[in-house]
Amino acid sequence: MTAAHVYIGTSLDGFIARTSGDIDWLVKFADEHAIESYNEFIASVDVIVIGRGTFDTVMEFPTWPYEKPVFVLSRTLKDVPDHVKDRTSVLNLEPADLLKYLSERGFKQAYVDGGKVIQSFLAEDLIDRLIIARVPVLLGGGVPLFGSLDADITFDHVKTMTFSNGIVRSFYQRMRDL
């Protein structure tokens, strides 16, 4: 089965974007260490899964930021603009079905991004690795990284790194029951 990984930045109070979806506060911290860490992570995956909100945000970027295949999970989006059609597909699948779909197509490591998408994967206990970069900013509200869960999900802490710009990046691996 395709493994699911999260790499995401949050504010100190746990938000991944403003209510409007704006990530201006996060972009300010994209120094060489942050870019290097992201590039190292992205090299470890072979497919990207994002939600509709993340897709809409990315479509506002000056250039398409992904070189790997992208699958957009959406119940409402039916098609993508022509300039990303060769790299992007829209699917209306539940997380477990999506991982099966990706696995059947030979994908082994998926980057899962977007608040609702990450929450839906967590709700089905399908996240294998979490990398969370805490940015020293309080937003007071916005799009939360985590939502409610029906049961606890336990992760092993692998390591934490601190950076001169105040970012604290923590790495967690899903702890499976023996």
C-alpha positions, 0 to 999 in steps of 0.5 A: 500500500502507498505510504502517506506522509505529511510535511507542513508548516503551522503557526504556534497556535496550530493553524496552517493558513488564515481563514482566507487561505492566505499563507503570507505569514508562512512564506516569510520564513521560507529561508534556505534551510526551509527550502532545503528541508522541503526539497529533501522531503519532496525527493522522498515521495513520488506523488502528491495528494492535495485538496481543493482548497490547497489546489486553489491556493497553488493556482494563484502561485506565479508558476506551478510548484510541483514536478511530480504527479498531483492528485486533487481530492475534490467532490466539486472540482471536475476538471483542471486548467489546461496548463496543468492537465498533463500533471494533475488529475481530480479524484473523488475518492475516500483516503483508503480508496485513494491509497489503493488507487495510487498503489495499483499505479505503482506509487509508493510514497505520497505527500498529503497536503491540505487541512481537510485532506490531512484531517480525513487521512488522520481520521482513517489512521492512514498517515505514516509520517508527520513532519511539522514545522512550527513557525513563531507566529500566533494567528489567533484563528484560521485553518487548523491542522488537526480536527477531531478524531474518534480514537487516539493515534500515537506517533513516535517522535523521531527528532526535532530540529531548531533553526535560527529563524525560530522554526522548530521542525519535528519529525514523527513516525506512526507507531503501529500496535504490535 
